Amino acid sequence: MVDNKYIYSEEIIEIIETRDPLVFREYVNNNYGNIVKIEFEDREKLIKSILIMSKQYSDFTFIGEDSYYQLNCYPRKYRSSGDIYLHAKYHDPEIKLKDVMRILFNISDLLFGQYCNEVDKRVFKIKTPEMLNLRDYYISGKEARDEYYLEFKDWENI
C-alpha cells in the first residue's frame, strides 16, 4: 500500500522545482545592485552559505528571460526549504529539492526551525547564541506535517 503523503509531496516538489530561481542582491546607496555570487565546494556548503547570507541580504525571484527581479523576502527572516532550494538552483542548476531537504535534515543541529503559520511552511535559519535556549519547534514538533505533508523525520530518506 502506498502512503498518500508521498503522493502529495511529489506533486508539491514538482511544482516548486519549476519555479524561477532566487538570488541575493547587494543593497548600496538605497538601491539594489548586483547579484551576490556564492562560492561553494559542495552542496552542503552551498546550503549553509544561503542560510548565512539570508541574514544580510534580501532575496529576489530572478526572471532571467526578462532580467527582472521581484522581491521575495527581507533579510533576517526564516527561509523555507523551497526558498533555499530556489537559491541553490541559481548556483547549481542540477540540484533537486529533495537534495536540499536531505541536507537540511543532516545539518539540523546547526539550525533553528519552526512551522510558520503565516506561509504554512517549515522554515529555518542558522542558530545564533541567543537562540540556544529557545524551544526548537521543528525538532520538538517533528511529528507535525509540513507543506509536503511529511514529518521532519521523513526528510532524512526522501
C-alpha positions in Angstrom: 0.0 0.0 0.0 1.3 3.4 -1.0 1.2 6.1 1.7 -0.7 9.1 0.3 1.6 11.6 2.0 4.3 10.7 -0.6 2.0 11.2 -3.5 1.1 14.7 -2.2 4.8 15.5 -1.5 5.9 14.5 -5.0 3.3 16.8 -6.6 4.3 19.8 -4.5 8.0 19.1 -5.1 7.5 19.1 -8.8 5.7 22.4 -8.7 8.4 24.1 -6.6 11.1 22.8 -9.0 9.5 24.6 -11.9 9.8 28.0 -10.3 12.3 30.6 -11.2 15.4 30.8 -9.0 16.0 33.2 -6.2 19.0 35.4 -5.9 20.5 37.7 -3.2 21.2 41.3 -4.3 23.5 43.9 -2.8 21.9 47.0 -1.3 24.0 50.0 -2.0 23.0 53.7 -1.7 19.4 52.9 -1.2 19.3 50.8 -4.4 19.5 47.1 -5.0 22.6 46.2 -7.1 24.4 43.2 -8.3 23.5 39.6 -7.7 25.6 38.2 -4.9 27.5 35.1 -6.1 28.1 32.2 -3.8 31.4 30.3 -4.0 31.0 26.7 -2.7 32.9 23.4 -2.7 29.9 21.1 -2.2 26.2 21.3 -1.8 26.2 21.3 2.0 28.4 24.3 2.0 26.1 26.0 -0.6 23.1 25.4 1.6 24.9 26.7 4.7 26.0 29.8 2.7 22.5 30.5 1.6 21.2 30.4 5.2 24.1 32.6 6.4 23.6 35.1 3.6 19.8 35.3 4.3 20.7 37.2 7.5 22.2 40.0 5.4 20.5 40.1 2.1 17.0 40.4 0.7 16.2 37.8 -1.9 14.5 38.2 -5.2 12.9 36.0 -7.8 15.2 36.1 -10.8 13.2 36.1 -14.0 16.0 35.6 -16.4 14.3 36.0 -19.7 13.3 39.5 -18.7 16.2 40.2 -16.5 13.6 41.2 -13.9 13.8 40.8 -10.2 10.8 40.6 -7.8 11.3 41.0 -4.1 10.7 37.7 -2.3 11.9 38.2 1.3 13.8 40.6 3.5 17.0 39.9 5.5 16.9 38.2 8.9 13.8 36.1 8.1 13.4 32.4 8.2 13.6 30.6 4.8 11.6 27.7 3.7 13.2 24.6 2.1 11.6 25.8 -1.2 13.3 29.2 -0.9 16.6 27.6 0.0 16.3 25.2 -3.0 15.5 28.1 -5.4 18.6 29.9 -4.3 20.7 26.7 -4.7 19.1 26.2 -8.1 20.6 29.5 -9.3 24.1 28.4 -8.4 23.8 24.7 -9.1 21.1 24.0 -11.8 21.3 20.3 -11.3 20.4 20.3 -7.6 16.9 18.9 -6.7 14.6 20.0 -3.8 15.0 16.6 -2.2 18.8 17.1 -2.1 18.2 20.3 -0.2 15.7 18.7 2.2 18.1 15.9 3.0 20.9 18.4 3.6 18.7 20.4 5.9 17.9 17.3 7.8 21.6 16.4 8.1 22.6 19.8 9.3 19.6 20.2 11.6 21.9 20.6 14.7 23.1 23.9 13.2 19.6 25.2 12.5 16.7 26.7 14.3 13.3 26.0 12.7 9.6 26.2 13.2 6.4 25.8 11.3 5.3 29.2 10.1 1.5 29.6 10.1 1.8 32.7 8.0 3.2 30.9 5.0 2.2 27.4 6.0 5.7 26.0 5.7 8.5 24.7 7.8 11.2 27.4 7.9 14.8 27.6 9.0 17.7 29.8 10.0 21.2 29.3 11.3 21.2 29.1 15.1 22.7 32.1 16.9 23.8 32.1 20.6 20.7 33.9 21.7 18.6 31.1 20.1 20.2 28.3 22.1 17.7 28.4 24.9 14.7 28.8 22.7 12.4 25.9 22.0 13.2 24.4 18.6 9.8 23.9 17.0 10.8 21.8 14.1 12.6 19.4 16.3 10.1 19.3 19.1 7.3 19.4 16.6 8.8 16.9 14.2 5.6 14.8 14.3 3.7 17.7 12.7 3.1 17.6 9.0 4.7 20.3 6.8 4.0 21.8 3.4 4.9 18.5 1.8 2.5 16.5 4.1 5.6 15.0 5.7 7.1 14.8 9.1 10.6 16.2 9.5 12.0 12.8 10.2 10.8 11.8 6.7 13.3 14.2 5.2 16.3 12.0 6.1 15.4 9.4 3.4 13.3 11.4 0.9 
